[in-house]
Amino acid sequence: MKESQILSVFHDQSSTSIEDALPRPAALVFDACHVGVVMRAVLFVQTVVAVTSMFGVTSVLDWLMKTSLITAGALPSTLLWLLVACTLKKGLARLPAVGQQLAGIALGALAGLYGCSVLWMVGVVEPAPWWASACSGALLSAALVAALVLRAKGRAPAATAARLAELQARIRPHFLFNTLNSAIALVRQEPRKAESLLEDLCDLFRHALMEQGESVTLAEEIALARRYLAIEQVRFGERIRVEWVIDERANAARLPPLLLQPLVENAVKHGVEPCAAGADIRVSTERRGSRVVIKVTNTTPGEGLTHGTGLALNNVRERLSLLHDVQARFQSGLNDGLFQVRIELPA
């Protein structure tokens, strides 16, 4: 069978297996355990309070006083709602989608009653508007739940599409055949080295096709990147020079699966392949307090620099944002012949 026919058969079979291997991520409504969600919820409620306080006031001072008084009840209620929603996240996730939303609205009504009781006990409102507070809490929580539902729905297909793209890239036929050809060239001269290469290839594909959930540890991603670069080391020999600077304290950090490997693949594709002298690749991790910094740096061929479409970098940036929201930072750029990707995320 010709190589083109083999490629066609491999592609047809792999397309079906990829779709079958994709995880079915659940849309978790009550994912309120993120700093970004807390910030947006507090800002939303505070905006509603500020606008509502404008009714029935005659001066800016009256408006500020009224806003402050309502905030004294609304802010603790909002934080209580977020705390309970985060604490009960796993239990509420077992409920159907409609049940989760109704539970969130019910929690909002209780939070509204809590805020009203705070204002009533300090003598700010008399008589206490219990029904109005419960309805207001339910309405605001319904808006927050709707926002979380939309966020979850937007997250699931994006993560699935990103994973599908990465899986397809990992098993693209030309990469497989190049690796097998490298192994064939080593079978007679260095059989042990060929065996090691095939083991790395198997580990790489097994890792790419297995269901891993929405996050893995940094240690797992580093292990996968090492296997990938070991395979490329056979292909390029001395043209690829890799330096690892790993901080063991950062290994427990969570990040989306298949996040680091595309970055080192980019370094090979745009640094090593177009340059006859090869390139230097440096992968470093460092824990700085409650943050972890990951850097992937490679030298470039200067004038012969090849520019990609940026799809891999955009893919990494989007998935990182979906997992860690505002707590993660992603930067990339070229400076003095060095291309660097810098990622910062919670430890």
C-alpha positions in Angstrom: 0.0 0.0 0.0 1.3 3.4 -0.9 2.1 6.0 1.7 -0.7 8.3 0.5 -3.2 5.5 0.8 -1.9 4.8 4.3 -2.3 8.4 5.2 -5.9 8.4 3.9 -6.9 5.3 5.9 -5.1 6.5 9.0 -6.9 9.9 8.8 -10.4 8.3 8.3 -9.9 5.9 11.2 -8.4 8.6 13.5 -11.2 11.1 12.9 -13.8 8.7 14.3 -11.6 7.6 17.2 -10.9 11.2 18.1 -14.5 12.1 18.4 -15.2 8.9 20.4 -12.3 9.7 22.7 -13.4 13.2 23.5 -14.7 13.8 27.0 -18.2 15.0 27.6 -17.7 17.9 30.0 -20.6 18.7 32.3 -21.9 22.2 32.4 -21.5 23.1 36.1 -23.7 26.0 36.9 -22.4 26.8 40.4 -18.8 27.4 39.7 -18.6 30.4 42.0 -15.2 29.5 43.4 -13.3 31.8 41.1 -12.0 35.2 42.0 -13.3 36.6 38.6 -16.8 35.3 39.3 -16.8 36.9 42.8 -15.5 40.2 41.5 -18.1 40.4 38.7 -21.0 39.3 41.0 -20.1 42.0 43.6 -19.8 44.7 40.9 -23.1 43.7 39.3 -25.0 43.8 42.6 -23.4 47.1 43.6 -24.3 48.6 40.2 -27.9 47.6 40.7 -27.9 49.1 44.2 -26.4 52.3 43.0 -29.0 52.7 40.2 -31.9 51.7 42.4 -30.9 54.2 45.0 -31.4 57.1 42.6 -35.1 56.8 42.9 -36.7 59.2 45.4 -33.6 61.2 46.3 -33.2 64.9 45.9 -29.4 65.4 46.1 -26.1 63.6 45.5 -25.6 63.4 49.2 -28.9 61.7 49.8 -28.1 59.3 47.0 -24.7 58.4 48.6 -26.3 57.9 52.0 -29.0 55.7 50.6 -26.5 53.7 48.5 -24.4 53.2 51.6 -27.3 52.0 53.7 -28.5 49.5 51.0 -25.0 48.3 50.4 -24.7 47.4 54.1 -27.3 44.8 53.5 -26.7 43.9 49.9 -22.9 43.3 50.0 -23.0 40.7 52.9 -25.9 39.0 51.2 -24.0 38.7 47.9 -20.9 37.4 49.6 -23.0 34.9 51.6 -24.7 33.7 48.4 -21.3 33.2 46.7 -19.9 31.4 49.8 -22.8 29.0 50.0 -22.8 28.4 46.3 -19.1 27.6 46.3 -19.3 25.4 49.4 -22.2 23.3 48.1 -20.9 23.2 44.5 -20.3 19.4 44.4 -23.6 18.6 46.0 -25.6 21.0 43.8 -23.8 19.6 40.7 -25.5 16.3 41.2 -28.9 18.0 40.6 -30.3 18.4 37.1 -29.7 21.7 35.4 -33.1 23.0 36.2 -32.7 21.9 39.8 -29.4 23.8 40.1 -30.9 27.0 38.8 -33.9 26.8 41.1 -31.6 26.1 44.1 -29.6 29.2 43.1 -32.7 31.4 43.0 -33.9 30.0 46.4 -30.5 30.7 47.9 -30.8 34.2 46.5 -34.1 34.7 48.2 -32.6 33.5 51.5 -29.7 35.9 51.0 -32.1 38.7 50.4 -33.9 37.9 53.7 -30.5 37.9 55.4 -29.6 41.3 54.1 -33.0 42.7 55.2 -32.5 41.2 58.7 -29.1 42.9 59.0 -30.7 46.3 58.1 -33.7 45.7 60.4 -31.5 44.7 63.4 -29.5 48.0 63.2 -32.7 50.0 62.9 -32.2 51.2 59.3 -35.6 49.9 58.0 -38.8 49.8 59.9 -41.0 47.9 59.2 -38.7 45.4 57.5 -39.6 44.7 53.8 -39.3 41.0 54.0 -41.2 40.1 50.8 -39.5 42.8 48.8 -36.1 41.7 50.0 -36.7 38.1 49.2 -38.0 38.9 45.7 -35.1 41.2 45.1 -32.6 38.6 46.2 -34.3 35.9 44.0 -34.2 38.3 41.0 -30.6 39.2 41.3 -29.5 35.6 42.0 -31.5 34.6 38.9 -29.4 37.0 36.8 -26.2 35.7 38.4 -27.3 32.1 37.8 -28.1 32.9 34.2 -24.7 34.4 33.7 -23.0 31.3 35.2 -25.0 29.1 33.0 -24.0 31.0 29.9 -20.4 30.9 31.1 -20.5 27.1 31.6 -22.2 26.6 28.1 -19.6 28.8 26.5 -16.8 27.0 28.3 -17.8 23.4 27.4 -17.8 23.7 23.6 -14.7 25.9 23.6 -12.8 23.3 25.7 -14.0 20.5 23.5 -13.1 22.3 20.3 -9.7 23.1 21.7 -9.1 19.5 22.8 -10.2 18.2 19.4 -7.8 20.5 17.6 -4.9 19.5 19.9 -5.7 15.8 19.5 -5.8 16.1 15.7 -2.5 17.9 15.8 -0.9 15.2 18.0 -1.8 12.4 15.6 -1.4 14.2 12.2 -0.1 11.6 9.8 3.2 13.3 8.7 4.3 13.5 12.4 3.6 9.8 12.9 5.4 8.7 9.7 8.4 11.0 10.4 8.7 9.4 13.9 8.3 5.9 12.6 10.9 6.6 9.9 13.3 7.8 12.6 12.7 4.6 14.5 13.3 2.4 11.4 16.6 4.1 10.8 17.7 3.2 14.3 16.5 -0.4 14.4 19.6 -2.0 13.1 22.2 0.4 14.4 20.8 1.3 17.7 17.8 -1.0 18.5 17.6 0.1 22.2 17.3 3.8 21.1 14.6 2.8 18.6 12.7 1.0 21.3 12.9 4.0 23.6 11.7 6.3 20.8 8.6 4.0 20.1 7.9 3.9 23.9 7.9 7.7 24.0 5.6 7.8 21.0 3.2 5.4 22.6 3.1 7.4 25.8 2.5 10.6 23.8 -0.5 9.2 21.9 -1.9 7.4 25.0 -1.7 10.7 26.9 -3.4 12.6 24.1 -6.3 10.2 23.7 -7.1 9.5 27.3 -9.8 11.3 29.1 -8.2 13.7 31.7 -10.9 16.1 32.8 -10.5 19.9 32.6 -7.1 20.1 34.3 -3.9 18.2 35.0 -0.8 19.0 37.1 2.1 20.9 35.8 4.3 17.8 36.6 2.2 15.7 34.1 2.5 18.4 31.4 6.3 18.5 31.9 6.5 14.8 31.6 4.6 14.8 28.3 6.7 17.7 26.9 9.8 15.7 27.8 8.5 12.7 25.8 7.7 14.9 22.8 11.1 16.5 22.8 12.8 13.1 23.2 11.2 12.1 19.9 12.2 15.3 18.2 15.7 14.8 19.5 16.0 11.7 17.5 14.8 13.5 14.3 17.0 16.6 14.7 20.0 15.3 16.7 22.4 18.0 17.8 20.3 20.7 16.0 17.9 20.7 19.0 19.4 21.7 22.4 17.0 21.6 25.3 17.5 23.1 28.8 15.1 22.3 31.7 14.9 24.5 34.8 12.2 23.0 36.9 11.0 24.2 40.3 9.6 21.1 42.1 7.4 23.4 44.3 5.4 24.4 41.2 4.6 20.9 40.1 1.2 20.8 41.8 -0.2 23.8 39.8 -3.3 22.9 37.7 -3.5 23.8 34.0 -5.6 22.6 31.0 -4.3 19.3 29.5 -2.1 19.5 26.4 -1.2 23.1 27.2 2.6 22.9 27.4 3.2 20.5 24.6 2.0 22.8 21.8 4.3 25.5 23.1 7.4 23.3 22.8 6.2 22.0 19.5 6.0 25.6 18.3 9.6 26.1 19.5 10.7 23.1 17.4 8.6 24.1 14.3 9.6 27.8 14.2 13.1 27.6 15.9 14.7 24.3 14.9 13.2 23.3 11.6 13.9 26.4 9.6 17.5 26.8 10.8 20.4 24.5 9.7 22.2 25.2 12.9 19.2 24.3 15.0 18.0 26.2 18.1 18.2 26.3 21.8 14.9 25.6 23.7 14.6 26.5 27.4 11.6 25.4 29.6 11.5 26.8 33.1 9.0 26.7 36.0 9.2 28.7 39.2 7.0 29.2 42.2 6.7 32.7 43.5 4.6 32.8 46.6 1.1 31.8 45.6 1.9 32.1 41.9 3.6 29.8 39.4 5.5 31.2 36.4 6.1 29.0 33.3 8.4 30.1 30.5 9.1 28.5 27.1 11.9 30.2 25.2 13.6 29.4 21.9 16.1 31.0 19.6 15.0 32.0 16.1 16.7 31.9 12.7 16.7 35.7 12.5 16.0 36.8 8.9 14.6 33.4 8.1 12.1 33.5 10.8 8.9 31.7 9.9 5.6 33.3 11.1 2.8 30.9 12.0 -0.9 31.7 12.2 -0.9 32.0 16.0 -3.6 29.4 16.3 -1.6 27.3 18.9 -0.9 30.4 21.1 -4.5 31.6 20.8 -5.7 28.1 21.7 -3.4 28.1 24.8 -4.5 31.6 25.9 -8.2 30.8 25.6 -8.1 27.5 27.5 -6.0 29.1 30.2 -8.5 31.9 30.6 -11.4 29.4 30.7 -9.8 27.4 33.6 -8.4 30.2 35.7 -10.2 33.4 34.4 -8.6 36.6 35.7 -6.1 34.7 37.9 -4.0 33.6 34.8 -1.8 35.7 32.6 -0.4 34.8 29.2 2.3 36.7 27.3 4.3 36.0 24.2 6.7 37.9 22.1 10.0 38.1 20.2 12.9 40.0 21.6 16.6 40.1 20.4 16.3 36.8 18.5 14.5 35.0 21.4 10.8 34.0 21.3 9.3 33.6 24.7 5.9 32.4 26.0 5.3 33.4 29.7 2.4 31.9 31.7 1.5 32.9 35.2 -1.2 31.0 37.2 -2.2 30.1 40.7 -0.1 27.6 42.6 
